[in-house]
Amino acid sequence: MSQFLINAVGKPMLTYVKVTVQPVSGRDVCRIQVLPSPEPAWVKEGGGDVLYVRIGNTNHGLTGREAAA
């Protein structure tokens, strides 16, 4: 999990991520808690970088041009 996150957002951003595994009804559930970052966390995706933002109860990916607007 850690290597996946390093590849996706970079090592410095891992200070804002806490991963725990807890048993629930006889199954292991992975919980990922993400704290707010003082700077944007770009995700490496599909050969480019994407900035995800929350709008209401959904996530929206923005490219560089969209994020700059």
C-alpha positions, 0 to 999 in steps of 0.5 A: 500500500505504501509503495502504491501511494508513493508512486501516486502522490509522492513520498512527502504526502505520506505524512498526511496519510494513515492506513490501518487494517481492522477486522469487521464481521470476520473480514479485514477492512483497510481504512485510509484516513487522509489529513488536509495538506497545506499544498495541492497533492497531484496524483500521477495518473494516465501519463499526467498529473491530476488534482482531485477536488471534492464537490459536494459528495463527489470527487472530480479530477482536474488537469493542470489547465482546469486546476489553474482556472 
